[in-house]
Amino acid sequence: MIKVYAKSDCSKCKVLKNILDEKKVDYEYVEDLKTLMIIASRSRIMSAPVIEKDGKAYSMEQFLEVL
């Protein structure tokens, strides 16, 4: 399962959400700033969104290469 940690006012987050919807990818969209900050800090990714897949964290750019 893919989890997308996002901010409510993040344009990149919305773009990623649209890409995943268009490709009909199952994902969980978590829009909680505190959780995002914890995940981002742990994975050393300092910009939203942060994507988790199979226990690994990705920035949006890294994830789109994998997708």
PDB file of N, H, CA, C and O in Angstrom:
ATOM      1  N   MET A   1       0.849  -1.191   0.000  1.00  0.00           N
ATOM      2  CA  MET A   1       0.000   0.000   0.000  1.00  0.00           C
ATOM      3  C   MET A   1       0.887   1.244   0.000  1.00  0.00           C
ATOM      4  O   MET A   1       1.905   1.305   0.690  1.00  0.00           O
ATOM      5  N   ILE A   2       0.486   2.203  -0.769  1.00  0.00           N
ATOM      6  H   ILE A   2      -0.341   2.154  -1.330  1.00  0.00           H
ATOM      7  CA  ILE A   2       1.196   3.475  -0.866  1.00  0.00           C
ATOM      8  C   ILE A   2       0.522   4.475   0.065  1.00  0.00           C
ATOM      9  O   ILE A   2      -0.705   4.575   0.102  1.00  0.00           O
ATOM     10  N   LYS A   3       1.338   5.213   0.815  1.00  0.00           N
ATOM     11  H   LYS A   3       2.334   5.131   0.784  1.00  0.00           H
ATOM     12  CA  LYS A   3       0.825   6.289   1.664  1.00  0.00           C
ATOM     13  C   LYS A   3       1.461   7.588   1.205  1.00  0.00           C
ATOM     14  O   LYS A   3       2.677   7.673   1.033  1.00  0.00           O
ATOM     15  N   VAL A   4       0.637   8.586   1.011  1.00  0.00           N
ATOM     16  H   VAL A   4      -0.350   8.518   1.151  1.00  0.00           H
ATOM     17  CA  VAL A   4       1.101   9.907   0.628  1.00  0.00           C
ATOM     18  C   VAL A   4       0.869  10.835   1.813  1.00  0.00           C
ATOM     19  O   VAL A   4      -0.267  11.046   2.235  1.00  0.00           O
ATOM     20  N   TYR A   5       1.952  11.383   2.343  1.00  0.00           N
ATOM     21  H   TYR A   5       2.876  11.211   2.000  1.00  0.00           H
ATOM     22  CA  TYR A   5       1.872  12.343   3.447  1.00  0.00           C
ATOM     23  C   TYR A   5       1.963  13.726   2.835  1.00  0.00           C
ATOM     24  O   TYR A   5       2.947  14.058   2.173  1.00  0.00           O
ATOM     25  N   ALA A   6       0.928  14.539   3.060  1.00  0.00           N
ATOM     26  H   ALA A   6       0.129  14.270   3.598  1.00  0.00           H
ATOM     27  CA  ALA A   6       0.803  15.799   2.343  1.00  0.00           C
ATOM     28  C   ALA A   6       0.390  16.949   3.258  1.00  0.00           C
ATOM     29  O   ALA A   6      -0.017  16.755   4.403  1.00  0.00           O
ATOM     30  N   LYS A   7       0.514  18.159   2.699  1.00  0.00           N
ATOM     31  H   LYS A   7       0.844  18.316   1.769  1.00  0.00           H
ATOM     32  CA  LYS A   7       0.015  19.368   3.354  1.00  0.00           C
ATOM     33  C   LYS A   7      -1.199  19.849   2.572  1.00  0.00           C
ATOM     34  O   LYS A   7      -1.299  19.630   1.365  1.00  0.00           O
ATOM     35  N   SER A   8      -2.114  20.501   3.264  1.00  0.00           N
ATOM     36  H   SER A   8      -2.033  20.679   4.245  1.00  0.00           H
ATOM     37  CA  SER A   8      -3.358  20.924   2.618  1.00  0.00           C
ATOM     38  C   SER A   8      -3.145  21.981   1.531  1.00  0.00           C
ATOM     39  O   SER A   8      -3.900  22.019   0.560  1.00  0.00           O
ATOM     40  N   ASP A   9      -2.135  22.836   1.677  1.00  0.00           N
ATOM     41  H   ASP A   9      -1.522  22.806   2.466  1.00  0.00           H
ATOM     42  CA  ASP A   9      -1.926  23.928   0.719  1.00  0.00           C
ATOM     43  C   ASP A   9      -0.766  23.653  -0.241  1.00  0.00           C
ATOM     44  O   ASP A   9      -0.159  24.584  -0.770  1.00  0.00           O
ATOM     45  N   CYS A  10      -0.463  22.385  -0.459  1.00  0.00           N
ATOM     46  H   CYS A  10      -0.956  21.629  -0.029  1.00  0.00           H
ATOM     47  CA  CYS A  10       0.705  21.986  -1.246  1.00  0.00           C
ATOM     48  C   CYS A  10       0.293  21.664  -2.693  1.00  0.00           C
ATOM     49  O   CYS A  10      -0.466  20.725  -2.932  1.00  0.00           O
ATOM     50  N   SER A  11       0.792  22.438  -3.635  1.00  0.00           N
ATOM     51  H   SER A  11       1.408  23.201  -3.441  1.00  0.00           H
ATOM     52  CA  SER A  11       0.430  22.203  -5.041  1.00  0.00           C
ATOM     53  C   SER A  11       1.046  20.906  -5.568  1.00  0.00           C
ATOM     54  O   SER A  11       0.409  20.199  -6.348  1.00  0.00           O
ATOM     55  N   LYS A  12       2.277  20.581  -5.152  1.00  0.00           N
ATOM     56  H   LYS A  12       2.795  21.156  -4.518  1.00  0.00           H
ATOM     57  CA  LYS A  12       2.898  19.316  -5.578  1.00  0.00           C
ATOM     58  C   LYS A  12       2.101  18.121  -5.067  1.00  0.00           C
ATOM     59  O   LYS A  12       1.992  17.105  -5.754  1.00  0.00           O
ATOM     60  N   CYS A  13       1.548  18.239  -3.872  1.00  0.00           N
ATOM     61  H   CYS A  13       1.637  19.064  -3.314  1.00  0.00           H
ATOM     62  CA  CYS A  13       0.746  17.157  -3.298  1.00  0.00           C
ATOM     63  C   CYS A  13      -0.494  16.911  -4.152  1.00  0.00           C
ATOM     64  O   CYS A  13      -0.866  15.767  -4.414  1.00  0.00           O
ATOM     65  N   LYS A  14      -1.123  17.995  -4.578  1.00  0.00           N
ATOM     66  H   LYS A  14      -0.821  18.924  -4.365  1.00  0.00           H
ATOM     67  CA  LYS A  14      -2.323  17.879  -5.405  1.00  0.00           C
ATOM     68  C   LYS A  14      -1.994  17.290  -6.775  1.00  0.00           C
ATOM     69  O   LYS A  14      -2.760  16.491  -7.313  1.00  0.00           O
ATOM     70  N   VAL A  15      -0.863  17.683  -7.332  1.00  0.00           N
ATOM     71  H   VAL A  15      -0.240  18.333  -6.896  1.00  0.00           H
ATOM     72  CA  VAL A  15      -0.437  17.135  -8.629  1.00  0.00           C
ATOM     73  C   VAL A  15      -0.206  15.633  -8.503  1.00  0.00           C
ATOM     74  O   VAL A  15      -0.650  14.863  -9.356  1.00  0.00           O
ATOM     75  N   LEU A  16       0.490  15.209  -7.439  1.00  0.00           N
ATOM     76  H   LEU A  16       0.851  15.833  -6.746  1.00  0.00           H
ATOM     77  CA  LEU A  16       0.742  13.779  -7.240  1.00  0.00           C
ATOM     78  C   LEU A  16      -0.564  13.016  -7.069  1.00  0.00           C
ATOM     79  O   LEU A  16      -0.734  11.930  -7.622  1.00  0.00           O
ATOM     80  N   LYS A  17      -1.483  13.589  -6.301  1.00  0.00           N
ATOM     81  H   LYS A  17      -1.345  14.471  -5.852  1.00  0.00           H
ATOM     82  CA  LYS A  17      -2.788  12.945  -6.095  1.00  0.00           C
ATOM     83  C   LYS A  17      -3.495  12.742  -7.439  1.00  0.00           C
ATOM     84  O   LYS A  17      -4.066  11.679  -7.684  1.00  0.00           O
ATOM     85  N   ASN A  18      -3.459  13.745  -8.299  1.00  0.00           N
ATOM     86  H   ASN A  18      -2.996  14.609  -8.100  1.00  0.00           H
ATOM     87  CA  ASN A  18      -4.083  13.640  -9.625  1.00  0.00           C
ATOM     88  C   ASN A  18      -3.415  12.568 -10.477  1.00  0.00           C
ATOM     89  O   ASN A  18      -4.096  11.821 -11.179  1.00  0.00           O
ATOM     90  N   ILE A  19      -2.078  12.486 -10.421  1.00  0.00           N
ATOM     91  H   ILE A  19      -1.525  13.092  -9.851  1.00  0.00           H
ATOM     92  CA  ILE A  19      -1.352  11.473 -11.194  1.00  0.00           C
ATOM     93  C   ILE A  19      -1.759  10.078 -10.733  1.00  0.00           C
ATOM     94  O   ILE A  19      -2.034   9.203 -11.554  1.00  0.00           O
ATOM     95  N   LEU A  20      -1.797   9.872  -9.411  1.00  0.00           N
ATOM     96  H   LEU A  20      -1.574  10.583  -8.744  1.00  0.00           H
ATOM     97  CA  LEU A  20      -2.162   8.559  -8.875  1.00  0.00           C
ATOM     98  C   LEU A  20      -3.597   8.198  -9.230  1.00  0.00           C
ATOM     99  O   LEU A  20      -3.886   7.048  -9.560  1.00  0.00           O
ATOM    100  N   ASP A  21      -4.499   9.179  -9.164  1.00  0.00           N
ATOM    101  H   ASP A  21      -4.264  10.114  -8.896  1.00  0.00           H
ATOM    102  CA  ASP A  21      -5.896   8.930  -9.538  1.00  0.00           C
ATOM    103  C   ASP A  21      -6.019   8.555 -11.018  1.00  0.00           C
ATOM    104  O   ASP A  21      -6.751   7.629 -11.368  1.00  0.00           O
ATOM    105  N   GLU A  22      -5.302   9.277 -11.884  1.00  0.00           N
ATOM    106  H   GLU A  22      -4.708  10.029 -11.599  1.00  0.00           H
ATOM    107  CA  GLU A  22      -5.356   8.994 -13.320  1.00  0.00           C
ATOM    108  C   GLU A  22      -4.832   7.599 -13.640  1.00  0.00           C
ATOM    109  O   GLU A  22      -5.343   6.932 -14.540  1.00  0.00           O
ATOM    110  N   LYS A  23      -3.809   7.156 -12.903  1.00  0.00           N
ATOM    111  H   LYS A  23      -3.394   7.698 -12.173  1.00  0.00           H
ATOM    112  CA  LYS A  23      -3.223   5.830 -13.132  1.00  0.00           C
ATOM    113  C   LYS A  23      -3.947   4.739 -12.350  1.00  0.00           C
ATOM    114  O   LYS A  23      -3.571   3.568 -12.401  1.00  0.00           O
ATOM    115  N   LYS A  24      -4.996   5.143 -11.622  1.00  0.00           N
ATOM    116  H   LYS A  24      -5.302   6.094 -11.580  1.00  0.00           H
ATOM    117  CA  LYS A  24      -5.813   4.212 -10.827  1.00  0.00           C
ATOM    118  C   LYS A  24      -4.976   3.404  -9.829  1.00  0.00           C
ATOM    119  O   LYS A  24      -5.153   2.196  -9.673  1.00  0.00           O
ATOM    120  N   VAL A  25      -4.057   4.114  -9.159  1.00  0.00           N
ATOM    121  H   VAL A  25      -3.913   5.095  -9.286  1.00  0.00           H
ATOM    122  CA  VAL A  25      -3.207   3.514  -8.142  1.00  0.00           C
ATOM    123  C   VAL A  25      -3.911   3.625  -6.792  1.00  0.00           C
ATOM    124  O   VAL A  25      -4.415   4.689  -6.433  1.00  0.00           O
ATOM    125  N   ASP A  26      -3.942   2.518  -6.045  1.00  0.00           N
ATOM    126  H   ASP A  26      -3.532   1.654  -6.336  1.00  0.00           H
ATOM    127  CA  ASP A  26      -4.505   2.555  -4.690  1.00  0.00           C
ATOM    128  C   ASP A  26      -3.505   3.220  -3.757  1.00  0.00           C
ATOM    129  O   ASP A  26      -2.323   2.875  -3.756  1.00  0.00           O
ATOM    130  N   TYR A  27      -3.977   4.164  -2.972  1.00  0.00           N
ATOM    131  H   TYR A  27      -4.937   4.444  -2.972  1.00  0.00           H
ATOM    132  CA  TYR A  27      -3.105   4.852  -2.030  1.00  0.00           C
ATOM    133  C   TYR A  27      -3.937   5.424  -0.894  1.00  0.00           C
ATOM    134  O   TYR A  27      -5.152   5.590  -1.002  1.00  0.00           O
ATOM    135  N   GLU A  28      -3.238   5.721   0.204  1.00  0.00           N
ATOM    136  H   GLU A  28      -2.251   5.587   0.291  1.00  0.00           H
ATOM    137  CA  GLU A  28      -3.859   6.407   1.334  1.00  0.00           C
ATOM    138  C   GLU A  28      -3.276   7.805   1.371  1.00  0.00           C
ATOM    139  O   GLU A  28      -2.058   7.975   1.328  1.00  0.00           O
ATOM    140  N   TYR A  29      -4.143   8.809   1.451  1.00  0.00           N
ATOM    141  H   TYR A  29      -5.133   8.671   1.486  1.00  0.00           H
ATOM    142  CA  TYR A  29      -3.718  10.203   1.449  1.00  0.00           C
ATOM    143  C   TYR A  29      -3.834  10.743   2.867  1.00  0.00           C
ATOM    144  O   TYR A  29      -4.940  10.900   3.386  1.00  0.00           O
ATOM    145  N   VAL A  30      -2.706  11.025   3.490  1.00  0.00           N
ATOM    146  H   VAL A  30      -1.808  10.897   3.068  1.00  0.00           H
ATOM    147  CA  VAL A  30      -2.678  11.498   4.876  1.00  0.00           C
ATOM    148  C   VAL A  30      -2.329  12.982   4.867  1.00  0.00           C
ATOM    149  O   VAL A  30      -1.203  13.367   4.551  1.00  0.00           O
ATOM    150  N   GLU A  31      -3.299  13.795   5.214  1.00  0.00           N
ATOM    151  H   GLU A  31      -4.213  13.482   5.471  1.00  0.00           H
ATOM    152  CA  GLU A  31      -3.108  15.244   5.210  1.00  0.00           C
ATOM    153  C   GLU A  31      -3.059  15.732   6.662  1.00  0.00           C
ATOM    154  O   GLU A  31      -4.008  16.327   7.171  1.00  0.00           O
ATOM    155  N   ASP A  32      -1.923  15.460   7.307  1.00  0.00           N
ATOM    156  H   ASP A  32      -1.151  14.976   6.893  1.00  0.00           H
ATOM    157  CA  ASP A  32      -1.734  15.824   8.704  1.00  0.00           C
ATOM    158  C   ASP A  32      -0.313  16.354   8.862  1.00  0.00           C
ATOM    159  O   ASP A  32       0.652  15.608   8.694  1.00  0.00           O
ATOM    160  N   LEU A  33      -0.184  17.628   9.182  1.00  0.00           N
ATOM    161  H   LEU A  33      -0.968  18.233   9.318  1.00  0.00           H
ATOM    162  CA  LEU A  33       1.117  18.282   9.206  1.00  0.00           C
ATOM    163  C   LEU A  33       2.059  17.642  10.221  1.00  0.00           C
ATOM    164  O   LEU A  33       3.245  17.475   9.935  1.00  0.00           O
ATOM    165  N   LYS A  34       1.565  17.289  11.377  1.00  0.00           N
ATOM    166  H   LYS A  34       0.601  17.424  11.609  1.00  0.00           H
ATOM    167  CA  LYS A  34       2.420  16.684  12.408  1.00  0.00           C
ATOM    168  C   LYS A  34       2.987  15.345  11.923  1.00  0.00           C
ATOM    169  O   LYS A  34       4.181  15.084  12.066  1.00  0.00           O
ATOM    170  N   THR A  35       2.131  14.507  11.352  1.00  0.00           N
ATOM    171  H   THR A  35       1.161  14.719  11.236  1.00  0.00           H
ATOM    172  CA  THR A  35       2.584  13.215  10.833  1.00  0.00           C
ATOM    173  C   THR A  35       3.571  13.417   9.691  1.00  0.00           C
ATOM    174  O   THR A  35       4.588  12.727   9.620  1.00  0.00           O
ATOM    175  N   LEU A  36       3.280  14.357   8.800  1.00  0.00           N
ATOM    176  H   LEU A  36       2.454  14.917   8.858  1.00  0.00           H
ATOM    177  CA  LEU A  36       4.186  14.661   7.688  1.00  0.00           C
ATOM    178  C   LEU A  36       5.557  15.057   8.217  1.00  0.00           C
ATOM    179  O   LEU A  36       6.572  14.587   7.703  1.00  0.00           O
ATOM    180  N   MET A  37       5.605  15.902   9.223  1.00  0.00           N
ATOM    181  H   MET A  37       4.780  16.283   9.641  1.00  0.00           H
ATOM    182  CA  MET A  37       6.880  16.364   9.769  1.00  0.00           C
ATOM    183  C   MET A  37       7.666  15.213  10.394  1.00  0.00           C
ATOM    184  O   MET A  37       8.890  15.165  10.273  1.00  0.00           O
ATOM    185  N   ILE A  38       6.982  14.295  11.055  1.00  0.00           N
ATOM    186  H   ILE A  38       5.988  14.334  11.154  1.00  0.00           H
ATOM    187  CA  ILE A  38       7.649  13.141  11.661  1.00  0.00           C
ATOM    188  C   ILE A  38       8.244  12.247  10.573  1.00  0.00           C
ATOM    189  O   ILE A  38       9.412  11.865  10.646  1.00  0.00           O
ATOM    190  N   ILE A  39       7.439  11.918   9.572  1.00  0.00           N
ATOM    191  H   ILE A  39       6.490  12.228   9.513  1.00  0.00           H
ATOM    192  CA  ILE A  39       7.894  11.055   8.478  1.00  0.00           C
ATOM    193  C   ILE A  39       9.023  11.729   7.695  1.00  0.00           C
ATOM    194  O   ILE A  39      10.019  11.085   7.363  1.00  0.00           O
ATOM    195  N   ALA A  40       8.873  12.995   7.407  1.00  0.00           N
ATOM    196  H   ALA A  40       8.064  13.518   7.676  1.00  0.00           H
ATOM    197  CA  ALA A  40       9.886  13.730   6.643  1.00  0.00           C
ATOM    198  C   ALA A  40      11.202  13.803   7.408  1.00  0.00           C
ATOM    199  O   ALA A  40      12.272  13.626   6.826  1.00  0.00           O
ATOM    200  N   SER A  41      11.125  14.058   8.681  1.00  0.00           N
ATOM    201  H   SER A  41      10.255  14.202   9.154  1.00  0.00           H
ATOM    202  CA  SER A  41      12.325  14.138   9.506  1.00  0.00           C
ATOM    203  C   SER A  41      13.039  12.793   9.565  1.00  0.00           C
ATOM    204  O   SER A  41      14.260  12.723   9.431  1.00  0.00           O
ATOM    205  N   ARG A  42      12.282  11.743   9.762  1.00  0.00           N
ATOM    206  H   ARG A  42      11.289  11.800   9.871  1.00  0.00           H
ATOM    207  CA  ARG A  42      12.846  10.392   9.847  1.00  0.00           C
ATOM    208  C   ARG A  42      13.519   9.982   8.533  1.00  0.00           C
ATOM    209  O   ARG A  42      14.561   9.328   8.539  1.00  0.00           O
ATOM    210  N   SER A  43      12.918  10.371   7.418  1.00  0.00           N
ATOM    211  H   SER A  43      12.072  10.903   7.412  1.00  0.00           H
ATOM    212  CA  SER A  43      13.444   9.966   6.116  1.00  0.00           C
ATOM    213  C   SER A  43      14.370  11.009   5.495  1.00  0.00           C
ATOM    214  O   SER A  43      14.945  10.780   4.431  1.00  0.00           O
ATOM    215  N   ARG A  44      14.509  12.142   6.156  1.00  0.00           N
ATOM    216  H   ARG A  44      14.041  12.327   7.021  1.00  0.00           H
ATOM    217  CA  ARG A  44      15.363  13.245   5.687  1.00  0.00           C
ATOM    218  C   ARG A  44      14.926  13.800   4.337  1.00  0.00           C
ATOM    219  O   ARG A  44      15.746  14.201   3.511  1.00  0.00           O
ATOM    220  N   ILE A  45      13.625  13.812   4.141  1.00  0.00           N
ATOM    221  H   ILE A  45      12.959  13.486   4.812  1.00  0.00           H
ATOM    222  CA  ILE A  45      13.034  14.435   2.952  1.00  0.00           C
ATOM    223  C   ILE A  45      12.346  15.696   3.460  1.00  0.00           C
ATOM    224  O   ILE A  45      11.407  15.618   4.252  1.00  0.00           O
ATOM    225  N   MET A  46      12.805  16.841   3.011  1.00  0.00           N
ATOM    226  H   MET A  46      13.568  16.904   2.368  1.00  0.00           H
ATOM    227  CA  MET A  46      12.348  18.082   3.608  1.00  0.00           C
ATOM    228  C   MET A  46      11.346  18.870   2.773  1.00  0.00           C
ATOM    229  O   MET A  46      11.198  20.078   2.956  1.00  0.00           O
ATOM    230  N   SER A  47      10.663  18.194   1.861  1.00  0.00           N
ATOM    231  H   SER A  47      10.784  17.212   1.712  1.00  0.00           H
ATOM    232  CA  SER A  47       9.606  18.872   1.127  1.00  0.00           C
ATOM    233  C   SER A  47       8.437  17.912   0.924  1.00  0.00           C
ATOM    234  O   SER A  47       8.627  16.712   0.722  1.00  0.00           O
ATOM    235  N   ALA A  48       7.261  18.447   0.981  1.00  0.00           N
ATOM    236  H   ALA A  48       7.107  19.421   1.145  1.00  0.00           H
ATOM    237  CA  ALA A  48       6.051  17.646   0.782  1.00  0.00           C
ATOM    238  C   ALA A  48       5.827  17.481  -0.714  1.00  0.00           C
ATOM    239  O   ALA A  48       6.205  18.344  -1.506  1.00  0.00           O
ATOM    240  N   PRO A  49       5.219  16.383  -1.090  1.00  0.00           N
ATOM    241  CA  PRO A  49       4.773  15.243  -0.294  1.00  0.00           C
ATOM    242  C   PRO A  49       5.898  14.244  -0.033  1.00  0.00           C
ATOM    243  O   PRO A  49       6.919  14.226  -0.721  1.00  0.00           O
ATOM    244  N   VAL A  50       5.673  13.420   0.979  1.00  0.00           N
ATOM    245  H   VAL A  50       4.844  13.434   1.538  1.00  0.00           H
ATOM    246  CA  VAL A  50       6.552  12.283   1.242  1.00  0.00           C
ATOM    247  C   VAL A  50       5.705  11.038   1.002  1.00  0.00           C
ATOM    248  O   VAL A  50       4.586  10.929   1.503  1.00  0.00           O
ATOM    249  N   ILE A  51       6.248  10.112   0.238  1.00  0.00           N
ATOM    250  H   ILE A  51       7.157  10.201  -0.169  1.00  0.00           H
ATOM    251  CA  ILE A  51       5.496   8.910  -0.127  1.00  0.00           C
ATOM    252  C   ILE A  51       6.187   7.700   0.491  1.00  0.00           C
ATOM    253  O   ILE A  51       7.407   7.559   0.409  1.00  0.00           O
ATOM    254  N   GLU A  52       5.395   6.832   1.109  1.00  0.00           N
ATOM    255  H   GLU A  52       4.403   6.947   1.175  1.00  0.00           H
ATOM    256  CA  GLU A  52       5.913   5.581   1.641  1.00  0.00           C
ATOM    257  C   GLU A  52       5.357   4.424   0.822  1.00  0.00           C
ATOM    258  O   GLU A  52       4.153   4.326   0.587  1.00  0.00           O
ATOM    259  N   LYS A  53       6.263   3.551   0.394  1.00  0.00           N
ATOM    260  H   LYS A  53       7.242   3.631   0.584  1.00  0.00           H
ATOM    261  CA  LYS A  53       5.858   2.350  -0.335  1.00  0.00           C
ATOM    262  C   LYS A  53       6.775   1.214   0.091  1.00  0.00           C
ATOM    263  O   LYS A  53       7.998   1.336   0.025  1.00  0.00           O
ATOM    264  N   ASP A  54       6.186   0.119   0.525  1.00  0.00           N
ATOM    265  H   ASP A  54       5.193   0.019   0.578  1.00  0.00           H
ATOM    266  CA  ASP A  54       6.942  -1.057   0.957  1.00  0.00           C
ATOM    267  C   ASP A  54       8.000  -0.711   2.003  1.00  0.00           C
ATOM    268  O   ASP A  54       9.109  -1.244   1.977  1.00  0.00           O
ATOM    269  N   GLY A  55       7.644   0.187   2.923  1.00  0.00           N
ATOM    270  H   GLY A  55       6.743   0.620   2.945  1.00  0.00           H
ATOM    271  CA  GLY A  55       8.535   0.535   4.020  1.00  0.00           C
ATOM    272  C   GLY A  55       9.636   1.523   3.675  1.00  0.00           C
ATOM    273  O   GLY A  55      10.469   1.833   4.527  1.00  0.00           O
ATOM    274  N   LYS A  56       9.660   2.024   2.447  1.00  0.00           N
ATOM    275  H   LYS A  56       8.984   1.772   1.754  1.00  0.00           H
ATOM    276  CA  LYS A  56      10.677   2.978   2.031  1.00  0.00           C
ATOM    277  C   LYS A  56      10.031   4.324   1.727  1.00  0.00           C
ATOM    278  O   LYS A  56       8.942   4.389   1.157  1.00  0.00           O
ATOM    279  N   ALA A  57      10.722   5.403   2.116  1.00  0.00           N
ATOM    280  H   ALA A  57      11.607   5.350   2.578  1.00  0.00           H
ATOM    281  CA  ALA A  57      10.200   6.751   1.898  1.00  0.00           C
ATOM    282  C   ALA A  57      10.826   7.358   0.639  1.00  0.00           C
ATOM    283  O   ALA A  57      12.005   7.154   0.351  1.00  0.00           O
ATOM    284  N   TYR A  58      10.010   8.103  -0.097  1.00  0.00           N
ATOM    285  H   TYR A  58       9.052   8.269   0.137  1.00  0.00           H
ATOM    286  CA  TYR A  58      10.439   8.737  -1.342  1.00  0.00           C
ATOM    287  C   TYR A  58       9.977  10.193  -1.372  1.00  0.00           C
ATOM    288  O   TYR A  58       8.932  10.538  -0.821  1.00  0.00           O
ATOM    289  N   SER A  59      10.767  11.032  -2.021  1.00  0.00           N
ATOM    290  H   SER A  59      11.615  10.751  -2.469  1.00  0.00           H
ATOM    291  CA  SER A  59      10.273  12.361  -2.386  1.00  0.00           C
ATOM    292  C   SER A  59       9.381  12.161  -3.606  1.00  0.00           C
ATOM    293  O   SER A  59       9.350  11.073  -4.182  1.00  0.00           O
ATOM    294  N   MET A  60       8.671  13.185  -3.992  1.00  0.00           N
ATOM    295  H   MET A  60       8.697  14.068  -3.524  1.00  0.00           H
ATOM    296  CA  MET A  60       7.785  13.057  -5.157  1.00  0.00           C
ATOM    297  C   MET A  60       8.587  12.691  -6.409  1.00  0.00           C
ATOM    298  O   MET A  60       8.179  11.824  -7.182  1.00  0.00           O
ATOM    299  N   GLU A  61       9.723  13.352  -6.603  1.00  0.00           N
ATOM    300  H   GLU A  61      10.054  14.057  -5.975  1.00  0.00           H
ATOM    301  CA  GLU A  61      10.531  13.111  -7.786  1.00  0.00           C
ATOM    302  C   GLU A  61      11.051  11.675  -7.822  1.00  0.00           C
ATOM    303  O   GLU A  61      11.014  11.024  -8.867  1.00  0.00           O
ATOM    304  N   GLN A  62      11.538  11.179  -6.675  1.00  0.00           N
ATOM    305  H   GLN A  62      11.568  11.708  -5.827  1.00  0.00           H
ATOM    306  CA  GLN A  62      12.027   9.805  -6.601  1.00  0.00           C
ATOM    307  C   GLN A  62      10.905   8.808  -6.868  1.00  0.00           C
ATOM    308  O   GLN A  62      11.097   7.815  -7.570  1.00  0.00           O
ATOM    309  N   PHE A  63       9.733   9.083  -6.303  1.00  0.00           N
ATOM    310  H   PHE A  63       9.577   9.890  -5.733  1.00  0.00           H
ATOM    311  CA  PHE A  63       8.608   8.167  -6.453  1.00  0.00           C
ATOM    312  C   PHE A  63       8.129   8.089  -7.900  1.00  0.00           C
ATOM    313  O   PHE A  63       7.788   7.008  -8.381  1.00  0.00           O
ATOM    314  N   LEU A  64       8.100   9.209  -8.585  1.00  0.00           N
ATOM    315  H   LEU A  64       8.377  10.087  -8.194  1.00  0.00           H
ATOM    316  CA  LEU A  64       7.636   9.209  -9.986  1.00  0.00           C
ATOM    317  C   LEU A  64       8.578   8.401 -10.874  1.00  0.00           C
ATOM    318  O   LEU A  64       8.142   7.834 -11.875  1.00  0.00           O
ATOM    319  N   GLU A  65       9.866   8.342 -10.522  1.00  0.00           N
ATOM    320  H   GLU A  65      10.220   8.803  -9.708  1.00  0.00           H
ATOM    321  CA  GLU A  65      10.807   7.508 -11.266  1.00  0.00           C
ATOM    322  C   GLU A  65      10.503   6.024 -11.042  1.00  0.00           C
ATOM    323  O   GLU A  65      10.636   5.214 -11.960  1.00  0.00           O
ATOM    324  N   VAL A  66      10.097   5.676  -9.829  1.00  0.00           N
ATOM    325  H   VAL A  66       9.989   6.334  -9.084  1.00  0.00           H
ATOM    326  CA  VAL A  66       9.795   4.284  -9.466  1.00  0.00           C
ATOM    327  C   VAL A  66       8.445   3.864 -10.024  1.00  0.00           C
ATOM    328  O   VAL A  66       8.263   2.716 -10.432  1.00  0.00           O
ATOM    329  N   LEU A  67       7.502   4.796 -10.040  1.00  0.00           N
ATOM    330  H   LEU A  67       7.650   5.728  -9.709  1.00  0.00           H
ATOM    331  CA  LEU A  67       6.130   4.510 -10.471  1.00  0.00           C
ATOM    332  C   LEU A  67       6.140   4.156 -11.933  1.00  0.00           C
ATOM    333  O   LEU A  67       5.087   3.878 -12.508  1.00  0.00           O
TER     334      LEU A  67
END
